[in-house]
Amino acid sequence: MLIATFGTSTGWVGKRITFENEQFILEGHGLITAADVLTYDRQGHLAWAYAGLQEWVQKVAAPSVAVAPRIQPSVAQPAERVVVSPQVEARAAPAHRPTLSFGGRGAESATISARGSIVGLCPGGTAVAASSRNVGGRNDVSSLSGLVAVSAGTYHTVGLRADGTAVAVGRNDVGECDVSSWRDLVAVSAAYYFTVGLRSDGTVVAVGRGCGDEWDFSSMKDVIAISTGDYHTVGLRSDGTAVSVGGTGDYHLDDSVCDVSSWRDLVAISAGTDRTVALRADGTAVAQGVTKHVADKIGSWNGLIAVSSGSRVTMGLRSDGTAVVVGLDRYAAAEVASWSDLVAISAGGYIVGLRADGRVLVLGGTEVGKSDLSTWVLAVPQSDEARVWVGADLRTLDAVLECPALPTEQVEAAPALDHDVPTLTRALTSGEKSPERIAAAKALGKLGDPRAVDPLGMALADESKGVHAAAANALAKIGGSRAIELLAAALRWEWNSDAPIDADALRKIGNPAVESLIAALDEGKGGRCCARRPAAQALGWIGDPRAVESLVAALRDEDSFVRIAAAEALAAIGDPRAVEPLAAALKDKNSMVSQAVASALITVGDDRAVGSLIAALDEDYVPAEVMFALGAIGNPRAVEPLAAALKSEDTWVRRAAAQALEQIGDFRAVESLIAALQVKDDAVTTREAIIKALTKIDDPRAAEPPARAREAEGRRRRDLSS
């Protein structure tokens, strides 16, 4: 009798569980128990054959205790055997080895990939693709089937099948699609004119440009995940280190992009066009091939479960389903920051996110718009397959404490944890290795026992940033006044470089933590900004109006970064009491602060700000955001002063004024805009902004001048080229 079939959440897609001779049988593996069946169901892997079978299996399993099944699709077997594929014999794994699973856990998502195209894996093992142009047939994926992972290259697309083979479509200029002979694969990754595959034995195969002559992949051994950039490939080894193969020099890469040998405690990697980024077991990230500013920005992220890099852009996926990004302008970054409920990301040629409901988000303004992907419903990766590290059978407490990254599913599979808080607190406070202390902190957070609060508070002083982060997150999960008190105290420690972690934990607690965050913002005046800035940011995220008064005061803080954070927080709260203080802050001598303040006034959108914004136009330096704010608010009082700004000697000021007048669309600006077109040798972008403003205004006088201006520009270009 057919009981259930495995879905696309695991490499066992299509395998059946049957009931014969009073025994449950897993196809290809043999006998299993009723408890095993129920565990697979809890992990989201099964599709029941018909209604009522789940309840029947529960009754069969009732006499026994449900523990982790003896055979797992994505965790290690007893005797340290790793299931890498239903068709491939598993090999022994060293301690702390992440399970090899289809799609290359530890690299970017196997369900959505963006580079030359956006390619997605559908629940039935088929694929969909979209891009501005179907170059070389890279989007011709409709005929592919039996897939468990996809990867988008620049001009080709590669799919991994459940039987460990690969298939490719698109351009095949240098053999990048010649993958039909590959066998025993567990992951694939496509890039610019080459393709890389990871075998179940930890070795790597490659075809296309540079493979077999320039680039030697023989050094890639004991690899558990791969990721390819345009000119290099990075592998994640089972011991948490990384190895890289590729070209620098002739390929114009920074020499450091392949310098990954010193990295440790890694759980995921991502190779972009010009950079390499890795995720550590403590939820932080590290990068090579980028500027110090970008590296520091990426290094400041925490709570990550995935990373993805492209060309000049890097994304991180946080455990709360939100994303962080570096390499985009402020407005694009704000759009990405607004995404929620994400389970996967990709930052190649397009910036995309996959939600838990299978829907796809794509950054607005790209050539593939949101409407093009609105009908997609993709396969959703299982969270345990994305983060599980194994070194032993997780049904014992000691094995759990050996796991650097502890998924909640495995805590539930360890009965000893339910009543052993003292053992976990001892491991937290006296464990010799930081992975043990991290695992203990995460387990205590999962259990939510108040007895763990004070030991977790002590762990905030741990020398390991990973332990500090795990303890802070655990306190956020437990909550309560004592947890808030400990986090707030740590936030104000003078030497605490991890204050952003503590502020983020207080943010997760929400409104009950507001008073403590306000105190951290107020009490830190005159000292280091390590606490004040993250406190202001957290207050903005929570959005409680009680913080307005303190945030207004922070607009005068001696540190410019605190002033910026205060302005952004006031914008997020949106309280009208902030309008006048924000307007006064437009005179800040730091241009970055005045820009943040103007952006905040746009968000608040109160007409009372118009007078102050108009007054700011008379200052020696006028941030473009001041004019953008006037345009966004759209008050007619701004037309005359913006028209006067069109006479400025600064072409950037004239362009910003024209863009603001375009937003307002008032006919009174027509004559001033026409006059501004007469400025000789003006920047092309400024002239185009003036023309766009005239085109938008519905006035007969505005019809002819843009046409004459474009005709004159055409003559000028022809003269220059002749």
C-alpha positions in Angstrom: 0.0 0.0 0.0 1.4 3.4 -1.0 1.7 5.7 2.1 3.4 8.8 0.9 5.8 10.2 -1.7 8.8 12.6 -1.1 8.4 16.1 -2.6 11.0 18.5 -4.0 12.2 19.7 -0.6 14.9 16.9 -0.7 17.0 15.0 -3.1 14.7 12.0 -2.6 12.0 13.6 -4.7 9.6 10.9 -6.1 10.7 8.2 -3.7 7.9 6.3 -2.1 7.1 5.0 1.3 4.9 1.8 1.3 3.4 -0.5 3.9 3.8 -4.2 3.2 3.7 -7.2 5.5 3.0 -5.0 8.5 6.2 -3.0 7.9 7.0 0.5 6.4 9.5 0.4 3.5 11.4 3.4 2.1 12.1 2.9 -1.6 15.8 2.2 -2.2 16.6 1.9 1.5 14.5 -0.7 3.2 12.6 -0.9 6.5 11.8 2.2 8.5 9.5 2.8 11.5 6.2 4.7 11.8 8.1 7.3 13.9 10.5 7.8 10.9 7.6 8.5 8.6 6.1 11.1 11.0 9.5 12.8 11.3 9.8 13.1 7.6 6.3 14.6 7.6 7.2 17.2 10.3 10.2 18.2 8.2 7.8 19.0 5.3 9.1 16.3 2.9 6.0 14.1 2.3 2.9 14.2 0.2 0.4 11.7 1.6 -1.2 9.3 -0.8 -4.8 10.1 0.4 -6.6 11.7 3.3 -6.5 9.9 6.7 -3.2 8.2 6.3 -1.3 10.6 8.5 -3.7 9.9 11.4 -3.4 6.2 10.8 0.4 6.3 11.0 0.2 8.4 14.2 -1.9 5.6 15.8 0.7 3.0 14.6 3.5 5.0 16.1 1.7 5.8 19.4 3.4 3.0 21.5 6.9 4.3 20.6 8.7 7.5 21.2 9.3 9.6 18.1 13.0 10.3 17.7 15.1 11.3 14.7 14.7 8.6 11.9 17.6 6.2 11.3 17.7 7.3 7.6 17.7 11.0 6.9 17.6 12.8 3.5 19.6 15.7 4.8 21.4 14.8 8.1 24.1 12.3 8.9 23.4 8.6 9.5 24.5 6.8 12.6 28.1 5.6 12.2 28.7 9.0 10.5 27.4 8.1 7.1 26.1 11.0 4.9 23.2 10.6 2.5 24.2 12.5 -0.6 21.8 11.0 -3.1 19.3 8.1 -3.2 21.2 6.7 -6.1 24.8 7.2 -4.9 26.5 5.3 -2.1 27.2 7.6 0.8 30.8 8.1 2.1 32.1 8.6 5.6 32.2 12.1 6.9 34.7 13.8 9.3 33.3 15.5 12.4 31.4 18.7 11.8 30.8 17.8 8.2 27.7 19.5 6.7 25.5 17.0 4.9 25.9 17.0 1.1 22.5 17.5 -0.4 21.1 18.3 -3.8 21.6 21.9 -4.8 24.8 22.6 -3.0 23.8 23.6 0.5 26.3 26.2 1.6 26.1 28.1 -1.7 23.3 30.3 -3.1 19.8 28.9 -3.2 19.1 26.0 -5.5 15.6 27.1 -6.1 16.2 30.6 -7.6 19.2 32.0 -9.4 19.7 35.3 -11.1 22.5 36.3 -13.5 21.8 36.7 -17.2 18.3 35.5 -16.5 16.1 34.9 -13.5 15.6 31.1 -13.3 13.4 29.4 -10.8 12.7 25.8 -9.7 9.1 24.8 -9.7 7.6 22.3 -7.1 7.2 19.6 -9.8 10.9 19.6 -10.8 10.4 21.8 -13.8 11.9 25.3 -14.3 10.9 28.8 -15.4 13.1 31.6 -16.7 12.7 35.3 -17.6 15.0 38.1 -18.8 14.9 41.1 -21.1 16.1 39.0 -24.0 16.4 35.2 -24.6 20.0 35.3 -25.6 21.2 32.0 -27.1 18.1 30.2 -25.8 19.1 30.6 -22.1 15.4 30.8 -21.1 14.4 27.7 -23.0 13.9 25.6 -19.9 10.2 24.5 -20.3 11.2 21.1 -21.6 13.5 20.3 -18.6 12.1 17.9 -15.9 13.2 15.9 -12.9 15.2 18.9 -11.6 16.2 19.5 -8.0 18.4 22.6 -8.5 18.9 25.4 -11.1 21.7 27.8 -11.8 21.7 30.8 -14.1 24.9 31.7 -16.1 25.4 34.8 -18.2 24.2 33.2 -21.5 23.2 29.7 -20.4 21.2 27.9 -17.7 22.1 24.6 -15.9 19.8 22.2 -14.1 20.7 19.4 -11.7 18.5 16.3 -11.9 17.4 14.0 -9.1 19.5 11.2 -10.6 22.7 13.1 -10.1 23.1 14.2 -13.8 23.0 17.7 -15.3 21.4 19.4 -18.3 22.1 22.8 -19.8 20.5 25.1 -22.3 21.7 28.3 -24.0 24.9 29.3 -25.8 27.6 26.7 -26.0 30.5 28.8 -27.4 33.3 27.2 -25.5 31.7 24.0 -24.3 30.0 25.4 -21.2 26.9 23.3 -21.9 28.7 20.0 -22.4 27.6 18.5 -19.1 25.6 15.5 -20.3 28.4 13.0 -19.3 28.6 14.1 -15.7 27.4 11.7 -13.0 27.0 11.5 -9.2 26.4 15.3 -8.9 25.0 17.0 -5.8 25.4 20.6 -7.0 25.9 22.7 -10.1 26.9 26.4 -10.7 26.9 28.3 -13.9 28.8 31.5 -14.7 30.3 33.5 -17.6 31.2 30.9 -20.3 31.8 28.0 -17.9 30.0 25.5 -15.7 31.1 23.7 -12.5 29.7 20.6 -10.9 30.2 19.1 -7.4 30.3 15.3 -7.2 29.2 13.3 -4.2 32.8 12.4 -3.4 33.7 16.0 -2.8 35.6 16.6 -6.1 34.7 19.2 -8.8 34.3 18.9 -12.5 34.2 21.9 -14.9 33.7 22.7 -18.6 34.0 25.9 -20.6 36.5 28.8 -20.7 39.6 28.3 -18.7 38.8 24.7 -17.6 41.4 22.1 -18.1 44.2 24.4 -19.1 44.3 27.8 -17.2 42.4 26.7 -14.1 43.2 23.5 -12.3 40.3 22.1 -10.2 42.2 19.2 -8.9 43.0 21.1 -5.7 39.3 21.1 -4.9 38.8 18.1 -2.7 36.6 17.4 0.2 34.3 20.1 -1.0 30.6 20.3 0.1 29.4 23.4 -1.8 30.5 25.4 -4.8 29.8 28.9 -6.2 31.1 30.5 -9.4 31.8 34.1 -10.3 32.6 35.2 -13.8 36.3 34.5 -13.4 36.7 32.3 -10.3 35.2 29.4 -8.4 35.0 29.0 -4.7 34.5 25.7 -2.8 33.4 25.2 0.8 35.3 22.3 2.5 33.9 20.0 5.1 36.1 21.5 7.8 34.6 25.0 7.3 37.4 26.4 5.3 37.4 27.5 1.6 39.4 26.9 -1.5 39.4 29.1 -4.7 40.4 28.5 -8.3 40.4 31.1 -11.0 42.2 34.0 -12.7 43.2 37.4 -11.5 45.6 39.4 -13.6 44.2 39.1 -17.1 40.7 39.1 -15.8 41.0 42.4 -14.0 40.0 41.1 -10.6 41.4 42.3 -7.4 44.2 40.0 -6.4 42.6 39.4 -3.0 39.3 38.0 -4.5 40.7 34.4 -4.3 42.5 34.9 -1.0 40.2 32.8 1.1 42.6 30.3 2.7 42.6 32.0 6.1 38.8 31.9 6.5 37.4 29.5 9.2 34.1 28.3 10.6 32.3 28.8 7.3 28.9 27.4 6.4 28.2 29.0 3.0 30.0 30.7 0.2 29.1 33.0 -2.7 31.4 34.0 -5.6 30.4 37.2 -7.4 31.8 38.8 -10.5 34.4 40.8 -8.6 34.2 39.5 -5.0 33.9 36.5 -2.7 31.7 36.4 0.3 31.3 33.7 3.0 28.8 33.1 5.8 30.2 32.0 9.2 28.6 29.7 11.6 27.9 32.6 14.0 25.7 34.3 11.4 28.2 36.9 10.3 29.8 37.4 6.9 33.3 38.1 5.5 34.3 39.3 2.1 37.3 39.6 -0.2 37.9 41.6 -3.4 36.0 44.6 -2.1 37.0 48.0 -0.6 37.6 48.3 3.1 34.3 50.3 3.4 32.3 47.5 1.8 34.1 44.8 3.7 33.4 46.6 7.0 29.7 47.0 6.0 29.4 43.3 5.2 31.3 42.4 8.3 28.8 44.3 10.4 25.8 42.2 9.4 24.6 39.6 11.9 21.8 37.0 12.2 22.5 35.8 8.6 21.5 32.4 7.2 22.5 33.0 3.5 24.7 35.3 1.4 24.7 36.0 -2.3 27.0 38.2 -4.5 26.9 39.5 -8.0 28.6 42.4 -9.7 29.3 45.2 -7.1 26.3 44.0 -5.1 26.2 41.7 -2.0 23.0 40.5 -0.2 22.5 38.8 3.1 19.4 36.9 4.2 18.6 37.2 7.9 16.9 34.5 10.0 13.8 36.8 10.4 13.2 36.6 6.7 14.5 40.1 5.9 17.4 41.0 3.6 20.4 43.4 3.9 22.3 44.7 0.9 25.4 46.7 0.0 26.2 48.2 -3.5 22.8 49.7 -4.3 21.7 53.4 -4.1 19.7 54.5 -1.1 16.3 54.1 -2.7 17.0 50.6 -4.2 18.5 49.5 -0.8 15.3 50.7 0.9 13.1 48.7 -1.4 15.2 45.5 -0.6 15.1 46.3 3.1 11.2 46.4 2.9 11.1 42.7 1.7 9.9 40.2 4.3 9.2 36.5 4.8 12.2 35.6 2.5 13.6 32.1 2.3 16.2 32.6 -0.5 18.0 35.4 -2.3 20.1 35.9 -5.4 22.1 39.0 -6.3 23.5 38.3 -9.8 22.5 40.3 -12.8 19.1 40.9 -11.0 18.3 41.4 -7.4 15.7 38.8 -6.4 14.2 37.2 -3.3 12.0 34.1 -2.8 9.2 34.3 -0.2 8.0 31.4 1.9 4.9 31.2 -0.2 6.9 30.5 -3.3 6.4 34.0 -4.8 9.3 36.0 -6.3 10.3 39.6 -5.5 12.5 41.5 -8.0 14.1 44.9 -7.5 11.9 47.5 -9.2 13.4 49.3 -12.2 15.0 46.2 -13.7 14.3 45.2 -17.3 12.3 42.2 -15.9 9.5 43.9 -14.0 7.6 42.5 -11.1 4.6 41.7 -13.3 6.7 39.3 -15.4 7.2 37.1 -12.4 3.8 37.5 -10.7 2.6 34.0 -11.9 5.6 32.1 -10.6 5.2 29.8 -7.6 8.6 28.2 -6.9 9.8 25.3 -4.8 10.7 26.6 -1.3 13.9 25.3 0.3 13.7 23.6 3.6 15.3 25.6 6.4 17.1 22.6 7.9 18.6 21.8 4.5 20.0 25.3 4.3 21.7 25.4 7.7 22.2 22.0 9.3 25.7 21.0 10.4 26.2 17.4 11.5 29.0 15.5 13.2 27.0 12.8 15.1 23.5 11.5 15.7 21.5 14.5 17.1 19.3 12.3 19.3 21.8 12.7 22.1 22.6 15.9 24.1 26.3 15.6 23.5 25.8 15.4 19.8 23.6 18.5 19.9 26.3 20.5 21.7 28.8 19.6 18.9 26.7 21.4 16.3 27.9 25.0 15.5 24.5 25.9 13.9 21.6 24.3 15.7 18.3 24.2 13.8 15.1 24.0 15.8 14.0 20.9 14.0 16.9 19.0 15.6 16.3 20.4 19.0 12.8 18.8 18.8 14.5 15.5 17.9 16.6 15.6 21.1 14.5 14.6 24.0 17.3 15.1 26.5 17.2 18.8 25.9 13.6 19.3 27.2 14.6 18.8 30.8 18.3 19.5 30.8 18.7 23.3 31.1 21.5 23.0 33.8 23.6 20.9 31.4 23.1 23.4 28.6 24.0 26.4 30.9 27.2 24.5 32.0 28.1 24.1 28.4 27.4 27.8 27.7 29.6 29.0 30.6 32.4 26.5 30.6 32.5 25.0 27.1 36.1 25.0 25.7 35.1 25.6 22.1 33.0 28.5 20.9 30.9 26.2 18.6 29.8 24.4 21.8 28.8 27.6 23.5 27.0 28.9 20.5 25.0 25.7 20.2 24.1 25.8 23.9 23.0 29.4 23.6 20.8 28.6 20.6 19.3 25.6 22.4 18.5 27.6 25.5 16.8 30.2 23.3 14.7 27.5 21.7 13.6 26.1 25.1 12.7 29.5 26.5 13.3 28.6 30.1 13.7 31.7 32.4 16.4 29.9 34.3 18.7 30.5 31.3 18.4 34.3 31.3 21.2 35.1 33.7 23.7 32.6 32.2 22.9 34.0 28.8 23.5 37.5 30.2 27.0 36.3 31.4 27.6 35.0 27.8 27.2 38.5 26.4 30.7 39.1 27.8 32.1 36.1 25.9 35.2 36.9 23.9 33.7 35.2 20.8 31.4 37.4 18.8 29.5 34.3 17.7 28.7 33.4 21.3 27.7 37.0 22.1 25.3 37.0 19.1 23.8 33.6 20.0 23.3 34.7 23.6 21.7 38.0 22.6 19.3 36.3 20.2 18.4 33.7 22.8 17.6 36.4 25.3 15.4 38.1 22.6 13.4 34.8 22.2 13.0 34.3 26.0 12.1 38.0 26.6 10.9 39.5 29.9 12.2 42.4 32.0 15.4 40.6 33.1 16.4 39.8 29.6 15.8 43.4 28.5 17.8 44.7 31.5 20.8 42.5 30.6 20.7 43.4 26.9 20.4 47.1 27.8 23.3 47.0 30.2 25.5 45.3 27.5 24.4 47.8 25.0 25.9 50.6 27.1 29.2 48.9 27.9 31.9 51.4 26.8 34.1 48.6 25.3 31.3 46.8 23.5 32.0 46.7 19.8 29.0 44.3 19.4 26.5 46.9 20.5 24.5 46.6 17.2 23.9 42.9 18.1 22.4 43.8 21.4 20.3 46.6 19.9 19.0 44.2 17.3 18.0 41.7 20.0 16.1 44.5 21.8 14.4 45.4 18.5 13.2 41.8 18.3 11.7 42.1 21.7 9.8 45.1 20.5 7.8 47.7 22.4 8.7 46.3 25.9 12.3 47.3 25.1 11.6 50.9 24.0 12.4 52.5 27.4 15.8 50.7 27.6 16.7 51.8 24.1 15.7 55.4 24.9 17.9 55.2 28.0 20.8 54.0 25.9 20.3 56.8 23.5 20.1 59.5 26.2 22.7 58.2 28.6 25.4 57.8 25.9 25.6 61.6 25.2 29.2 62.7 25.1 30.6 59.2 24.8 31.3 56.8 22.0 28.5 56.4 19.5 28.7 52.5 19.5 25.5 52.4 21.6 23.7 55.5 20.5 23.6 54.8 16.8 22.2 51.2 17.0 19.8 52.3 19.7 18.4 55.0 17.4 18.1 52.5 14.6 16.3 50.0 16.7 13.9 52.6 17.9 13.1 53.4 14.3 12.5 49.7 13.5 10.1 49.3 16.5 8.3 52.5 15.5 7.0 53.5 19.0 6.1 57.2 19.3 7.5 57.3 22.8 11.0 57.6 21.2 10.2 60.8 19.3 11.5 63.2 22.0 14.8 61.5 22.4 15.3 61.0 18.7 14.7 64.7 18.1 17.3 65.5 20.7 19.7 63.1 18.9 19.4 65.2 15.8 21.9 67.5 17.6 24.2 64.7 18.7 27.9 65.4 18.2 28.3 62.3 16.1 27.1 62.6 12.5 26.2 58.9 12.2 23.9 59.2 15.3 22.2 62.2 13.7 21.7 60.3 10.5 20.2 57.3 12.4 17.9 59.6 14.4 16.6 61.3 11.2 16.0 57.9 9.6 14.2 56.6 12.8 12.0 59.7 12.9 11.0 59.0 9.3 10.2 55.4 10.1 8.0 56.5 13.1 6.3 59.2 11.0 5.1 61.3 13.9 4.2 64.9 12.9 6.0 66.3 16.0 9.3 65.6 14.2 8.6 67.9 11.3 9.8 71.2 12.7 13.0 69.7 14.3 13.8 67.9 11.1 13.3 71.1 9.1 15.7 72.9 11.5 18.2 70.1 11.0 18.4 70.9 7.3 21.1 73.4 8.2 23.4 70.7 9.4 26.9 71.4 8.1 27.4 67.7 7.3 25.9 67.1 3.8 25.1 63.4 4.6 23.0 64.5 7.6 21.1 67.1 5.7 20.4 64.6 2.9 19.1 62.1 5.5 16.9 64.9 7.1 15.5 65.9 3.7 14.7 62.2 2.9 12.9 62.0 6.3 10.8 65.0 5.5 9.8 63.4 2.3 8.6 60.4 4.2 6.7 62.4 6.8 5.3 64.5 4.0 3.9 67.3 6.1 3.2 70.7 4.5 4.6 72.4 7.5 8.1 71.5 6.3 7.7 73.4 3.0 8.7 76.8 4.5 11.9 75.4 6.0 12.7 73.5 2.8 12.2 76.7 0.8 14.4 78.6 3.2 17.2 76.0 2.8 17.4 76.9 -0.9 19.1 80.1 0.1 22.0 78.3 1.8 25.4 78.2 0.2 25.2 74.4 -0.3 21.8 73.0 -1.2 21.5 69.2 -1.1 19.6 67.8 -4.0 17.4 66.0 -1.5 16.0 69.4 -0.4 14.6 69.9 -3.8 13.5 66.3 -4.2 11.6 66.8 -0.9 9.8 69.8 -2.2 8.9 68.0 -5.4 7.7 64.9 -3.5 5.5 67.0 -1.1 4.2 68.8 -4.1 3.1 72.1 -2.4 2.5 74.9 -5.0 4.4 77.3 -2.8 7.6 75.6 -3.9 7.2 76.5 -7.6 8.6 80.0 -7.5 11.7 79.3 -5.5 12.5 76.1 -7.5 12.1 78.1 -10.7 14.6 80.6 -9.3 17.0 77.8 -8.7 17.0 77.1 -12.4 19.2 80.2 -12.7 21.9 78.7 -10.5 25.5 78.5 -11.9 25.6 74.9 -10.7 24.3 72.5 -13.3 23.5 69.9 -10.6 21.3 72.4 -8.8 19.5 73.2 -12.0 18.9 69.5 -12.7 17.5 68.8 -9.2 15.3 71.9 -9.5 13.9 70.7 -12.9 13.2 67.2 -11.5 11.3 68.7 -8.5 9.3 70.9 -10.9 8.5 67.8 -13.0 7.0 66.2 -9.9 4.9 69.2 -9.0 3.8 69.8 -12.7 2.7 73.4 -12.2 2.2 75.5 -15.4 3.8 78.5 -13.7 7.2 76.9 -14.1 7.0 76.8 -17.9 8.7 80.1 -18.8 11.6 79.5 -16.4 12.1 76.0 -17.7 12.1 77.3 -21.3 14.7 79.9 -20.3 16.8 77.3 -18.7 17.0 75.4 -22.0 18.9 78.3 -23.5 21.9 77.8 -21.2 24.8 76.9 -23.5 27.1 73.9 -22.9 24.8 72.7 -20.1 25.2 69.0 -19.0 23.2 66.6 -21.1 21.5 65.1 -18.0 20.4 68.6 -16.9 18.9 69.4 -20.3 17.1 66.1 -20.3 15.7 66.8 -16.9 14.4 70.2 -18.1 12.9 68.6 -21.2 11.1 65.9 -19.1 9.6 68.6 -16.8 8.3 70.6 -19.8 6.9 67.4 -21.4 4.9 66.5 -18.3 3.3 70.0 -17.8 0.1 70.2 -19.8 0.6 73.7 -21.3 0.7 74.7 -25.0 3.9 76.8 -24.4 5.7 73.6 -23.3 5.2 71.6 -26.5 7.7 73.2 -29.0 10.9 74.0 -26.9 11.7 70.3 -26.1 11.5 69.3 -29.7 13.8 72.2 -30.7 16.2 71.4 -28.0 16.5 67.7 -29.0 17.0 68.7 -32.6 19.8 71.1 -31.7 21.4 68.4 -29.5 21.3 66.0 -32.5 23.0 68.6 -34.8 25.7 69.2 -32.2 26.4 65.5 -31.9 26.6 65.1 -35.7 29.0 68.0 -35.9 31.2 66.5 -33.2 31.3 63.1 -35.0 32.0 64.5 -38.5 
